[in-house]
Amino acid sequence: MQDKRICDLARQIVAYSIAVKEGEKVCVVAGGPTCEPLVRELVSEVLKAGGVPFTMMRYGAHSGRFITGSSDAQIESYADVYADFMRKMDCYISIDAGDNSFELSSVAPERMKAYRRIYVQKINMEIIIPHTRWVAMGWPNFSMAQKAGMGTEAFEDFYFSVCTVDYAKMSREMDRLVERMQRTDKVRIVSPGTDLQFSIKGIPAIKCAGKMNIPDGEVFTAPVKESVNGVITYNAPSIQEGVRYEKVRLTFRDGRITDASAANDVDRLQKLFDVDEGARYVGEFAIGVNPCILKPMMDTLFDEKIAGSIHFTPGNAYDEAPNGNKSSLHWDLVLIQRPEYGGGDLYFDGVQVRHDGLFTVDELKGLNPSALK
């Protein structure tokens, strides 16, 4: 028997998120066998829309073995073949359904650096993101439920409620935030352990309401590359390349990370920022507004949308909001400013626009959780 929630989600992705048209080629990458029910429904919806689905399976364990055992030349050969395939695609759907979030923790940093430089930069940054209509999403499985600290069935209910919010309504309310950010020059973020200032002048603000990520709920831009000064302490834990980091603290001078610390594995943290020159600059500043996501679960697709949060991202800038920074790294680190996480303020050109995670100016109050639910 079909689960109506899966059918509805597949329909939303194909019809709304990537808006498949007649004759378009759609790549669906499944990150594990548990998401097969969604893959089947996605194939059906793509066919109904007149598109051509291409499906493939990607396992985390296989990726770890490949990265560890391959030479640079082998990674390059693999990337060349996959690049030829992806250049033929119009749309791309990636479903993260791995059963172990720490699978890559045993991969040596130098091999991860090579993989990012050769494969991730070429495929993700240069082809998929700028040249396809794409959606990245997770799938509710035991691993995700465990990270969220929830029972499996309860997490499934949470997942579908979060992924199928009224994105059309959210999109309309986001227009006001986009307009406000477009006319903003100076941004200041103040929270415990954080006092950060930068400019966003002249860089587009982009709303994300179910078109690129599922779940969704953020408006992003980028700082002027060399304008960032101060310190930021992130209070949401984050998994990067299979390693869990907590209390990451970054100090900036003229846009560049001059000091980086964390509660754990500082040596590996430093290696992340040394992957290339762009890794020490910031490629994204974003404001999270999804009313159903209230606490971190060490899954970027969820955590970066937390209501009352911002994320400030070392690494590559998106083409939609370019600041000139290029990197194989794009690490969405999250700071939650609601009272239970220490509170905080967000200022645009000296005006407080959000306090303790709630918008305080009338034009933006429609993005507060009570208004979006």
C-alpha positions as CSV (number, residue, x, y, z in Angstrom):
1,M,0.0,0.0,0.0
2,Q,1.3,3.4,-0.9
3,D,2.0,6.0,1.8
4,K,0.2,9.1,0.8
5,R,2.8,11.3,2.4
6,I,5.5,9.9,0.1
7,C,3.3,10.4,-2.9
8,D,2.6,14.0,-1.9
9,L,6.3,14.7,-1.2
10,A,7.3,13.3,-4.6
11,R,4.6,15.3,-6.4
12,Q,5.8,18.5,-4.6
13,I,9.4,17.9,-5.5
14,V,8.7,17.2,-9.2
15,A,6.0,19.8,-9.8
16,Y,7.0,22.6,-7.5
17,S,10.7,22.3,-6.4
18,I,12.3,21.5,-9.8
19,A,9.2,22.0,-12.1
20,V,10.0,19.2,-14.5
21,K,9.1,20.0,-18.1
22,E,8.4,17.8,-21.2
23,G,11.6,16.1,-22.4
24,E,13.8,17.1,-19.5
25,K,16.3,14.7,-18.1
26,V,16.2,14.2,-14.3
27,C,19.0,12.5,-12.3
28,V,17.8,10.9,-9.0
29,V,20.6,9.8,-6.7
30,A,19.6,7.6,-3.8
31,G,21.9,7.7,-0.8
32,G,20.8,4.3,0.5
33,P,18.2,1.5,0.1
34,T,15.7,2.9,2.6
35,C,14.6,5.7,0.3
36,E,13.5,3.4,-2.5
37,P,9.8,4.1,-1.9
38,L,10.5,7.8,-2.6
39,V,12.6,7.0,-5.6
40,R,9.8,4.9,-7.1
41,E,7.3,7.8,-6.6
42,L,9.8,10.3,-8.1
43,V,10.2,8.2,-11.2
44,S,6.4,8.0,-11.6
45,E,6.0,11.8,-11.1
46,V,8.8,12.6,-13.6
47,L,7.3,10.4,-16.2
48,K,3.9,12.0,-15.7
49,A,5.5,15.4,-16.2
50,G,7.0,14.1,-19.5
51,G,10.5,14.0,-18.2
52,V,13.1,11.2,-18.4
53,P,14.3,9.8,-15.0
54,F,17.8,8.5,-14.5
55,T,18.3,6.7,-11.1
56,M,21.5,5.6,-9.4
57,M,22.5,4.5,-5.9
58,R,25.2,6.0,-3.8
59,Y,26.3,4.4,-0.5
60,G,28.3,6.2,2.1
61,A,30.5,3.2,2.9
62,H,31.4,2.8,-0.8
63,S,32.3,6.5,-1.0
64,G,34.6,6.2,2.0
65,R,36.3,3.2,0.5
66,F,36.7,4.9,-2.9
67,I,38.1,8.1,-1.4
68,T,40.6,6.2,0.8
69,G,41.8,3.7,-1.8
70,S,41.9,5.9,-4.9
71,S,44.7,8.0,-6.4
72,D,44.2,11.5,-7.6
73,A,44.2,10.2,-11.2
74,Q,41.5,7.7,-10.4
75,I,39.3,10.4,-8.8
76,E,39.9,12.6,-11.8
77,S,38.9,9.8,-14.2
78,Y,35.7,9.1,-12.2
79,A,34.9,12.8,-12.1
80,D,35.4,13.2,-15.9
81,V,33.0,10.4,-16.7
82,Y,30.4,11.6,-14.2
83,A,30.8,15.2,-15.4
84,D,29.9,14.1,-19.0
85,F,26.8,12.5,-17.6
86,M,25.7,15.4,-15.5
87,R,26.2,17.9,-18.3
88,K,23.3,16.1,-20.0
89,M,20.9,16.5,-17.1
90,D,18.4,19.3,-16.6
91,C,17.4,18.5,-13.1
92,Y,19.1,16.7,-10.1
93,I,17.6,15.2,-7.0
94,S,20.0,14.0,-4.2
95,I,18.5,12.0,-1.3
96,D,20.8,11.5,1.7
97,A,19.8,8.2,3.2
98,G,23.1,6.9,4.6
99,D,22.9,4.8,7.8
100,N,26.0,6.2,9.4
101,S,26.7,10.0,9.5
102,F,30.3,9.3,10.7
103,E,31.2,7.0,7.8
104,L,33.9,9.3,6.5
105,S,35.5,10.0,9.8
106,S,38.3,7.4,9.2
107,V,39.2,8.9,5.8
108,A,42.5,10.7,6.0
109,P,42.2,14.5,5.7
110,E,44.6,14.6,2.7
111,R,42.4,12.2,0.8
112,M,39.3,14.2,1.6
113,K,41.2,17.3,0.4
114,A,42.0,15.6,-2.9
115,Y,38.4,14.4,-3.3
116,R,37.0,17.9,-2.6
117,R,39.5,19.6,-5.0
118,I,39.1,17.1,-7.9
119,Y,35.5,15.8,-7.6
120,V,33.4,18.1,-5.4
121,Q,34.6,21.3,-7.0
122,K,34.1,20.0,-10.6
123,I,30.8,18.2,-10.1
124,N,28.9,20.0,-7.4
125,M,30.3,23.6,-7.6
126,E,30.8,23.8,-11.4
127,I,28.0,21.7,-12.9
128,I,25.2,20.6,-10.6
129,I,24.7,23.9,-8.6
130,P,25.0,26.4,-11.5
131,H,23.6,24.4,-14.4
132,T,20.7,22.2,-13.1
133,R,17.5,22.8,-11.2
134,W,18.4,20.8,-8.1
135,V,17.0,19.6,-4.8
136,A,19.1,18.2,-1.9
137,M,17.2,16.3,0.8
138,G,17.4,13.8,3.5
139,W,15.3,10.7,4.2
140,P,13.9,9.6,7.5
141,N,15.8,6.6,8.7
142,F,17.2,5.2,12.0
143,S,20.4,7.3,11.7
144,M,18.5,10.6,11.3
145,A,16.0,9.7,14.1
146,Q,18.9,8.9,16.4
147,K,20.7,12.2,15.7
148,A,17.5,14.0,16.4
149,G,17.0,12.2,19.7
150,M,13.6,10.9,18.6
151,G,11.8,7.6,18.1
152,T,11.7,6.4,14.5
153,E,8.0,6.8,13.9
154,A,7.9,10.1,15.7
155,F,10.7,11.3,13.6
156,E,8.9,10.2,10.4
157,D,5.9,12.3,11.4
158,F,8.2,15.3,12.1
159,Y,10.0,14.8,8.8
160,F,6.9,14.9,6.7
161,S,5.4,17.8,8.6
162,V,8.6,19.8,8.1
163,C,9.0,18.9,4.4
164,T,5.5,19.7,3.3
165,V,4.9,23.1,5.0
166,D,3.1,25.8,3.0
167,Y,6.1,26.9,1.0
168,A,4.0,29.1,-1.3
169,K,2.9,31.2,1.8
170,M,6.5,31.2,3.1
171,S,7.7,32.4,-0.3
172,R,5.3,35.4,-0.3
173,E,6.4,36.4,3.2
174,M,10.1,36.1,2.2
175,D,9.7,38.8,-0.4
176,R,9.7,41.4,2.3
177,L,12.9,40.1,3.8
178,V,14.5,39.9,0.4
179,E,13.6,43.5,-0.3
180,R,15.0,44.6,3.1
181,M,18.3,42.8,2.6
182,Q,18.6,44.2,-0.9
183,R,18.7,47.7,0.5
184,T,21.0,46.9,3.4
185,D,24.7,47.6,3.6
186,K,25.9,46.8,7.1
187,V,24.9,43.7,9.1
188,R,25.8,43.1,12.7
189,I,25.2,39.8,14.6
190,V,25.4,39.8,18.4
191,S,25.1,36.8,20.7
192,P,27.0,35.2,23.5
193,G,30.5,34.8,22.2
194,T,29.6,36.6,19.0
195,D,30.0,40.1,17.7
196,L,30.4,40.1,13.9
197,Q,30.1,42.9,11.3
198,F,30.1,42.8,7.5
199,S,28.6,44.3,4.4
200,I,26.1,42.7,2.0
201,K,25.8,45.8,-0.2
202,G,25.3,45.0,-3.9
203,I,24.9,41.2,-3.4
204,P,21.5,39.7,-4.3
205,A,19.3,38.2,-1.6
206,I,17.8,34.9,-2.6
207,K,14.7,33.3,-1.0
208,C,14.6,29.5,-0.6
209,A,11.1,28.2,-0.1
210,G,11.1,24.6,-1.3
211,K,12.8,25.0,-4.6
212,M,16.4,23.8,-3.9
213,N,16.3,22.0,-0.5
214,I,13.7,19.9,1.3
215,P,13.1,20.9,4.0
216,D,13.5,24.5,3.2
217,G,13.1,27.9,4.8
218,E,16.0,30.4,4.5
219,V,16.9,33.7,2.7
220,F,20.6,33.9,1.8
221,T,23.1,36.3,0.4
222,A,26.8,36.6,0.8
223,P,29.1,39.1,2.6
224,V,31.3,41.4,0.6
225,K,34.3,39.1,0.7
226,E,36.8,41.3,2.6
227,S,34.3,43.1,4.8
228,V,33.9,40.5,7.6
229,N,35.4,41.5,11.0
230,G,34.9,40.2,14.5
231,V,34.1,36.8,16.0
232,I,31.3,34.3,15.8
233,T,30.7,31.3,18.1
234,Y,28.3,28.7,16.6
235,N,26.0,26.9,19.1
236,A,24.7,24.1,16.9
237,P,26.9,21.0,16.6
238,S,27.9,20.1,13.1
239,I,29.1,17.0,11.3
240,Q,31.6,17.7,8.5
241,E,33.4,14.9,6.7
242,G,32.3,12.4,9.3
243,V,33.6,14.4,12.3
244,R,31.3,16.0,14.9
245,Y,32.3,19.5,15.8
246,E,30.9,21.6,18.7
247,K,31.3,25.2,19.8
248,V,33.2,26.2,16.6
249,R,34.5,29.7,17.1
250,L,35.9,31.8,14.1
251,T,37.7,35.1,14.2
252,F,37.8,37.2,11.1
253,R,40.0,40.1,10.0
254,D,39.2,41.8,6.6
255,G,37.1,38.8,5.5
256,R,39.7,36.0,6.3
257,I,39.5,33.5,9.1
258,T,42.6,34.3,11.2
259,D,41.8,31.9,14.1
260,A,39.6,28.8,14.4
261,S,38.8,26.7,17.5
262,A,36.3,24.1,18.6
263,A,35.6,21.9,21.6
264,N,37.2,19.0,19.8
265,D,39.5,17.9,17.0
266,V,41.1,21.3,16.4
267,D,43.9,19.9,14.2
268,R,41.3,18.5,11.7
269,L,39.3,21.7,11.9
270,Q,42.4,23.6,10.8
271,K,42.9,21.2,7.9
272,L,39.4,21.9,6.7
273,F,40.2,25.6,6.4
274,D,43.5,24.9,4.7
275,V,41.9,22.8,1.8
276,D,42.2,25.9,-0.4
277,E,42.5,29.7,0.0
278,G,38.7,30.2,-0.4
279,A,38.0,28.0,2.6
280,R,39.1,30.8,4.9
281,Y,36.6,33.3,3.4
282,V,32.8,33.2,3.7
283,G,30.5,32.4,0.8
284,E,27.1,32.7,2.4
285,F,25.1,34.5,5.0
286,A,21.6,33.2,5.6
287,I,18.6,33.6,7.9
288,G,16.6,30.5,8.9
289,V,12.8,30.7,9.2
290,N,11.2,27.2,9.0
291,P,8.6,27.3,11.9
292,C,8.7,23.5,12.4
293,I,12.4,23.1,12.9
294,L,13.4,24.3,16.4
295,K,16.5,22.3,17.5
296,P,19.6,21.1,15.8
297,M,19.9,17.5,14.8
298,M,23.4,17.5,13.1
299,D,21.9,17.4,9.7
300,T,22.7,20.6,7.6
301,L,19.5,20.4,5.5
302,F,17.5,20.7,8.7
303,D,19.7,22.8,11.0
304,E,20.3,25.6,8.6
305,K,16.5,26.2,8.4
306,I,16.0,26.4,12.2
307,A,13.6,29.2,13.1
308,G,15.5,32.1,14.8
309,S,18.9,31.0,13.4
310,I,21.5,32.3,11.0
311,H,24.2,30.4,9.2
312,F,27.5,32.0,8.2
313,T,29.3,29.7,5.8
314,P,33.0,29.4,5.2
315,G,33.8,28.4,1.6
316,N,32.2,28.7,-1.8
317,A,29.7,31.3,-2.7
318,Y,26.7,30.5,-4.9
319,D,26.4,32.0,-8.3
320,E,23.0,33.5,-7.4
321,A,24.7,35.6,-4.7
322,P,28.3,35.9,-5.8
323,N,31.0,37.6,-3.8
324,G,33.9,36.2,-5.8
325,N,34.8,33.4,-3.3
326,K,35.6,30.0,-4.8
327,S,36.3,26.9,-2.7
328,S,35.7,23.2,-2.6
329,L,34.4,23.8,0.9
330,H,30.9,25.0,1.8
331,W,30.3,24.5,5.5
332,D,26.9,25.7,6.8
333,L,27.6,26.4,10.4
334,V,24.6,27.5,12.5
335,L,24.0,30.0,15.3
336,I,20.6,29.9,16.9
337,Q,19.5,33.1,18.6
338,R,16.3,32.1,20.4
339,P,16.4,32.6,24.2
340,E,16.8,28.9,25.1
341,Y,20.1,29.0,23.1
342,G,21.4,32.3,24.7
343,G,19.4,34.8,22.6
344,G,20.9,37.5,20.4
345,D,20.2,40.3,18.0
346,L,20.5,40.9,14.3
347,Y,21.0,44.5,13.0
348,F,20.6,45.9,9.4
349,D,22.3,49.3,9.1
350,G,22.1,49.8,12.8
351,V,18.4,48.9,13.1
352,Q,17.5,45.9,15.2
353,V,15.4,43.6,12.9
354,R,15.4,40.5,15.0
355,H,15.7,39.9,18.8
356,D,16.0,36.5,20.4
357,G,15.0,34.8,17.2
358,L,11.9,36.9,16.5
359,F,11.6,39.6,13.8
360,T,10.8,42.9,15.5
361,V,10.0,45.2,12.5
362,D,6.4,45.0,11.3
363,E,7.2,44.2,7.7
364,L,9.1,41.0,8.7
365,K,6.8,39.7,11.5
366,G,5.0,37.4,9.0
367,L,8.2,35.2,9.0
368,N,7.9,34.5,12.7
369,P,6.9,30.9,13.6
370,S,3.5,31.8,14.9
371,A,2.6,33.5,11.6
372,L,4.0,30.8,9.3
373,K,2.4,27.8,11.1
